[in-house]
């Protein structure tokens, strides 16, 4: 795939990601949760054909990997969900461009009405100048961009991606 193409796993999450994002925006800062259901056999086969193991340990494509303090999405499947949420929030793709906080929790067994999978929650946080000032106070090891506009330690290197 070409650099700049969407993560094929995240595309499978578009509907669920838009739904959770919409609920989080409407909740105005309150946490909204869902469950990241395990992939179906059809989804596994489709992604496996691309050489991606959805059950593999999450391996963020930030330059420093997990050492940079990035979100631990647990698995490649859950990382795809996170990427879909941020894709649909991005103004370049019709989103509202809100500042978001997302957490991936523990794996939960199936219940009477919910499938087995990882718990996830999302909320909007204050953005704009407040977010910009907060980012400027972060150490270089936790920033996507340097003050000069170049890639920081948390910049996502396309060469480290599995798509």
Buried (B, 14 or more C-beta within 10 A) or exposed (E): EEEEEBBBBBBBBBEBBBEBBEBBBEEEEEEBBBBBBBBEEEBBEBBEEEEBEBEEEBBBBBBBBEEBBBBBBBBBBBBBBBBBBBBBBEEEEEBEEBBBEBBBEEBBEEEEEEEEBBBBBBBBEEBEEEEEEEBEEEEEEBBBEEEEEEBBBBBBEEEEBBB
